[in-house]
């Protein structure tokens, strides 16, 4: 039991260090945890290549690398012509390779721990990391001793304390919301497609509890989490109401729906109770779900942050900037924080198109690699383009992981015992 618990903690930390990079107070700030996991990934890849002949690079990875390189070269051209030499996305190929190295490090660590790695195991650890970050954020916000311990080890938390923003161990602001959104979509994928989850009420319950915890606390940390929560919840509901061929619903499908409904209702009732009896929890909900509270109390579905964002739709006034950009990036340079606007100012419509093609290609290859990944692939694409309505970032960290994990497209469907009595 102790060995399994220790293994789980170590693998959770490795995955968290990759997804939510942190800088340590006792190391140079630039040497963050993602880079450390990436160094381990490079070593593991070289070891696999030499000893196991398992360190192979797939055609899809080569294709993605070439597209990332083309995007980087175009951005470098844009900033060179403009004379700004701002390397934010001109160096994207470096970021791409760092994520790939870190992803292989996570994959290698999971393989050492379990011997075999599949997408189901990866999603389990993604969910565990998401819950871990949310629980850590609550402890940091409410326990001064734990907060001091974290701040002595993790560098760079001063900004969040000064601005009274909730934060976990490397999880804060929009980057945390984006990662939580991806985790929620992946949990929804497992809940909706994994035969093992369909066969066991315990797995369904734990998935729903993890989904709820990450949604409620994740929204308080970053309201961007609501995007992934909405997409994931819609996917799970769709999977529950979807009829079989011929229009029949089986008893097993009804059991899944009943478990979903009971857990969902119980968690809502618990949330209402805590909202009415705990001032801290009430504050969390009012901040995280500000738009819904404003809608209920004033009739307007709005938040202060969306009001500010609505003022940032700034566009170029000359054709050249629209086409190749002017090599500037960020709210201080362009008076906007919106992703689409910043991409156009930085590298023009050509750069934005290249970056979009890159992600469309990656998600298309993942759809071909994994069975029943079509809807999830579409949701990840949607998440990418929705996030650009707010910030210039990407979700390649999950793509890199999925590119390292072996696919299951060629596996046969698992046949589960099922009572075929028709209930509807």
N, C-alpha and C positions, 0 to 999 in steps of 0.2 A: 504493500500500500504506500509506504513512504517513498519507495523508488518511483512509483507511478506519479505521485504528487510532485516530487522533485523534478521529474522529467517534464511534467506539464507546466510548472512554473518557469523553468528555463526556456522552454519552447515558446511560451507566451511572451516572455521578455524579449526574446530574439525577434518575434513577429512584431511586437510593439515598437522595438527600436527601429525597425524598418519602416513601419507605417507612420509612426509618430516620432520622427527623429528628435533627439535631444542633444544638447551640448553639456558636457560635464564641467563642474567647477574646477576640477583638478587636472583638466586637459585643455589644450588650446581650443578656443571657441569654434574654430572652423572644422575641427576634427570631431564631427558629430557621430551619433550612434549609427546612422545610415551608412556612413563611410566605413565604419568598423565592420558592420555586417557585410558590406560590399567587399572589403578586403578578405573576409572569411569566404565569401562566395567565389572570388577569383581563385583563392587557394584550393577550394573544393572542386572547382571546374578543372583546374590543371591536374589535380590528383585523379579525378574521374577520367580525364582524357588519357592520362599515362597508364593508370593501373586497371581501370575497368572498361575503357573504351566507351564510356557512357557520356562523356562530355561533348555531345554533338550539337551542332548549331543547325536548327531547322531552316527550311527555305523561307518560312514566314518571318522568322527572326531576321534573316538576312534582308528580306524585303522591307521590313519595318526600319531596320538600321539605315538602309539606303534612303528611304523617304525622310527619316529624321535628319540625315546628313544634307539632303537637298534643301530642306526647310532651313537648316542652320546656315548653309552657304548663301541662300537668298537673303536671309536676315543680315548676314555679314555684308553682302552687297549693298543692301539698303542703308545700313549705318555708315558704310564707307563713302557712298555717294553723298550722303547728307553731311558727312564730316563729324558725326556725333560720337561714333565708336562706343555706343552703349551696348554692352554685350549680353543683355538680359536673355534674349532668345537667340542671338547669334551663336551662343555657346550651348544651344539646346542638345546637341549631340553628346556633350559631356554629361548633361543631366540624364539623358536617355541611357547611356552606358552605365552610369552610377546606379540607376534604378534596376537595370538588368543584373548587374553584379550583386546588388543587395537581394534581389528576388531569388537568385540562385543560392545565395547564402541561406535564406529562409527555407528554400526547398531542401538543401543539403542537410540542414539541422533537423527538419521534420523526418527526412529519410533515415538519419542516424537514430532518431528516437523511435520510429515505427517500422523501419525496414521498407515500407511501401507507402507512397504518397499518392492521394487522389484528390479530386476537387472537393469531395465531401469533407475530408480531413482538414483541408485548407480553410474551408468556410467555418468549421467548428472553431478553429483558432482565431479567425477573424472576429467571430461573435464574442469569444472569450476576451479578446483584446478590447473590443468595443465596450463591453460591460466593465472591464477592469479600469478603463480610462474614465468612465462615468462615475464609478464608485470612488475612484481616487479624487476626482474633482469635488465630489460632495465632501469627502474627508478633509481635503485641503481647505475648503471654504468654511468648514465648521469646527475643525480641530487644529488649534494653533500649534500644538506639538508636532502633528504630522506635517503641517504646512512648513514649519521651520526645518524639519528633516528633509523634505523634498527640495526646499530652496538651498540647502547646504550642499546638495548633490547636483541638482539641475540648475544650469545657468540661464539667465535671460527672462526670469519671471517678474522682474520689477515693473515692466510696462503693464502687465495684467493686474497687479496689485494696485498700482497708481490709478488705473482707470476702472477699478472695481469690476473686472471681468472674471468670470469663472473659468478655471483652467485645470487641466489634468497634468499628467506627466508627459509633456510634449504636445498636448492636445489643447488648442485654443483658437479662437477667432475662426475665420473662413477655412483655413486648412483643416481644422478639426471637423467642421461641418461637412466638408467635401468627403473626408474619409469616412465619417459616420454614414453619410448618404450611400457611399459605395458598399459599406458593410451591410446596410439595411437591404439594399437591392440583392446582394448575394445571399443573405438569409432568406429572403423571399424566394429566390431561385431554388434553394435547397428545400424549403417548405413545400414548394409547388411541384417539384419534379423528382425528388429523391424517394425511391421505393421504400427505403429503410425508415424514413420519416413517416410515410403513409401507413406503414405497418405497425408503428409503435406510438401510442399516445404520449409516452414520456418524451420522445424526441419532439413531437409537435408542441407540447407544453413548454419545453425549454427554449425552443425556437421563438415562440410567441413572447415568453418572458424576456428573453434577450432583446427581441425587437422592441418591446415596450420600454424597457429601461433605457436603451440607446436613444429611442425617439424622445422621451420626456426630458432626460437629463442632457442629451445631445443638443436639443433645441435651445436649452438654457445656455449652454456653452457657445453655440453658434446657431442662429436661426436658419442657416443654409441647410441644416440637417432635415428641415421640413421637406425639402425637395425629394431626398431619397426616401423619407418616410412615406410620402404620398405615392411615389412610384411603386415602392415595395408593397404597401398595403393594397393598392389597386391590383397588383399582380396576384397577391395571395387570395383576394376575394374572387378575382376572375378564375383562378384555378379551382376554387371551391364550388362555384356555381356552374362551371363548365360541364355540359352533359356529355355522356358517352355517345358513340355512334349509335344511331337508332333512337336517341332521346331518352335513354334509361339512366337512372342513378342507382348505384349499388349500395349495399349496407355499409361497406367499408368507407365509401365516400361520405355517407351520412355520419358515420362515427367521427371522421376528420372534421366535418363541419360543426358537429356538436362540441367537440373539444375546443375548436377555434372560438366558438361563440361563448362558451362558459369561461374560458381563460380571459377573453377580451372583456366580458362584462365584469368579472371579478376585479380585473385590473383597473377598469374605469371607476368602479365603486370605491376601491382603495384610494385612487387618486382624488376622488371627491371628498372622502373622509379626511385625508391628509391636508387637502386644500382648506378645509373648514376648521381644522384643529391645530395646524402647524403654520405659524407665520412665515417661517423660512421657506417651506414648501410652497406656500401661497405666492411668495415673492418670485420663486423660480418659475412657476407657471405663468404669472403675469408678465414676466420678461420674455420668456420663451414663446408664449402664445399671445403676444401683445395684439396682433392683428385680430384674433378671434375675440379677445376681451373688448377691443375697441368696437368691433362690429356688434357685439351683444349690448354694449353700454351706450354707444353713440350712433350706431347704425352705419359706421364707416369702417370698411375693411382696409386698415392701413397701419403702418408703423412709422416711427421717427426715421429709422434707417432707410425705408423705402421712399419716404418723402425726400430725403437727401439724395438718394440714388436717382430719383426722377429728374433731378436738376443737372445730372452729369451726362446727358446724352449730347455730346459735343462731336461734331463731324468736321472733316477737312473742308476748306473753302477753295481748294485748287485741285485740278485734275491730277497733277503729278503725285500729290500726297495720296490721293485715292488709289492710284495704281501701284506705286512702289513705296509709299510711306515717306516719313521725314526723319526716321531714326530716333524718335523720342518716345519715352515710355514713362507711365506713372501719372498719378494725380497732380503732382507738382509741375510736371512738364506739359501735360495736356488738359489739365483741369477736369479730368475724368478718371474714374476708377473702373468703369465698365469695360469688360473684356473686349467686346467687339470694337469699341472705339479705340482702345489702346492698341489692339493688333493692327488696325488700319493706319493709325498714326505711326506705328513703329515700322511695319513692313508692307503696308498697303493691302489691297484686295488680293494681290497675287500671293503674298505670304499667308494671309488668312485662309485662302483656298488650299494652299499646300498643306497647312497644318490640319485643316478639316479632312483632306484626303488621307493624311497619315492615320488619323483616328478611325475613319471609315474602313480603311484597309485592315487595321489591327483587329477591329471588332468583327469584321467579315471572316478573318482567318480563325478567330476564336469560335465563331459560330460553326465553322466547318470542323473544328477540332473536338468540340464537346457536344454530346448528345443532349437534346432538349434545351439548347442554349439560345434558341432563336429570339424569344421574347426578352431574355436577359440581355442579349447583345444589343437589341433595340433600346432597352432602358438605359444601358450604359452610354450609348450614343446620345440619347436624349439628355442624359445627365450632363454630358460634356457640353452640349450646346446651350443648355439652360444655365449652367454655371457661368458661361461667358457673358450672360446678361448682367452679371454682378462683378466678376473679377477675371483677370487673365491668369488662368492656371489650367491644369489638366489632371486627368485621372490615370495616367499611364502606370502608376505604381501597381494598380490591380492588374492591368494588362500584362505587365512584366511577370508578375507571379503566375498568371494563368498560362503564359507562354512557356514557363519552366515546368509546370506540373504536367505529367503525362495526360493525354486526352483519353476520352472514352467513347469516341464516335464509333469505333469498330466493335465495341462490346455488345453482346446480345442483351436485350431487355431482360431484367430480372423478373421472374415469374413468381408472384406471391400468392399464397393460398387465399382464396377469396370466396365468400358465399355469393353466389350469383342470384340470390333471391331478389326480385325486383321490388323496390319499395315505392318507386314513383313511375 
